[in-house]
């Protein structure tokens, strides 16, 4: 119970933009002033919080404000994407201390990729200057599906040869850090709750625009992972009944109609891109071709604009299915491909979503871009570690028999 109360207090301080006094903490979390005082002392002794001056208005003794100590704890985050792997060191308030990015090694040898990742992590930590004793662990965001219990990736798209790769154990052995593995879309949702500001509060879905399209779910400030950790797999929602045949046997699924690889193929068929992805559909090639497609749209190419605009309509249909099912207040878009789509998607999707909202006469649905930035996957991976260490969880209340 003491550990749970500690995390409750720490979480309340974290969620307050300007910090909280002990009196305010007692009012918010419902614990006695003595308990608040004792736990605050523990957190101060552990250097997780600091006393950040005094505030007061009117009669009475000024109150000492407690805030998180940014240098009290750090976490490493890695986002493994088929095209690019991103690395960050995060401090306790969710700020990026060090950042790097490398092209994901090609080929079918996961071991070689893991060795490259481990070497880059070592260099990242060295460059950051962070005391390794303060690093709580390493989080890794990977394409789903995943085996959450075993830290295993299970045949992710565009990573051939990665079926049942035990990433958690391999990275623990290679780096010496405690490792957490989660889906990239879930990691992005975690990042939004920790570092996204107003867009990361309440109930929302995080639409992850990457090599594939997935959905992170947050309900009442709690990230929803599902039974096996694979909640948010929306690739087989039908958004275009007359569209291409999907590998599931249905026509017009998100996976077969709206992901970047499909948009690139449409542009190649229309003759506005060369056919590079037909002979090499690796993540790096798709990313380059997709970027060129977006360049053409920005330049006013009518065919490119039509492809992007059609994808916005299809994605909005998938979003409508999820928002109507979950009754959320907000849709947050992000991921490595989001920045190139943001202007046209934010213009077109909100009215489409409102028109299809079952609750439109009761509440609106806000549509925004991520408050975390382009590296939301890697930042989310690091936030997984902070969440695991510091967020209040029901499991902390379980007693051993």
HELIX and SHEET records of a PDB file:
HELIX    1   1 UNK A    2  UNK A   15  1                                  14    
HELIX    2   2 UNK A   22  UNK A   29  1                                   8    
HELIX    3   3 UNK A   33  UNK A   45  1                                  13    
HELIX    4   4 UNK A   70  UNK A   72  5                                   3    
HELIX    5   5 UNK A  110  UNK A  128  1                                  19    
HELIX    6   6 UNK A  132  UNK A  134  5                                   3    
HELIX    7   7 UNK A  167  UNK A  175  1                                   9    
HELIX    8   8 UNK A  184  UNK A  195  1                                  12    
HELIX    9   9 UNK A  197  UNK A  200  5                                   4    
HELIX   10  10 UNK A  254  UNK A  257  1                                   4    
HELIX   11  11 UNK A  260  UNK A  269  1                                  10    
HELIX   12  12 UNK A  276  UNK A  279  1                                   4    
HELIX   13  13 UNK A  283  UNK A  298  1                                  16    
HELIX   14  14 UNK A  302  UNK A  326  1                                  25    
HELIX   15  15 UNK A  338  UNK A  355  1                                  18    
HELIX   16  16 UNK A  376  UNK A  390  1                                  15    
HELIX   17  17 UNK A  394  UNK A  397  5                                   4    
SHEET    1   A 3 UNK A  20  UNK A  21  0                                        
SHEET    2   A 3 UNK A  63  UNK A  68 -1                                        
SHEET    3   A 3 UNK A  49  UNK A  55 -1                                        
SHEET    1   B 5 UNK A  96  UNK A 103  0                                        
SHEET    2   B 5 UNK A  84  UNK A  91 -1                                        
SHEET    3   B 5 UNK A  74  UNK A  80 -1                                        
SHEET    4   B 5 UNK A 135  UNK A 142  1                                        
SHEET    5   B 5 UNK A 179  UNK A 183  1                                        
SHEET    1   C 3 UNK A 146  UNK A 147  0                                        
SHEET    2   C 3 UNK A 152  UNK A 154 -1                                        
SHEET    3   C 3 UNK A 163  UNK A 166 -1                                        
SHEET    1   D 5 UNK A 222  UNK A 224  0                                        
SHEET    2   D 5 UNK A 213  UNK A 219 -1                                        
SHEET    3   D 5 UNK A 204  UNK A 209 -1                                        
SHEET    4   D 5 UNK A 330  UNK A 334  1                                        
SHEET    5   D 5 UNK A 366  UNK A 369  1                                        
END                                                                             
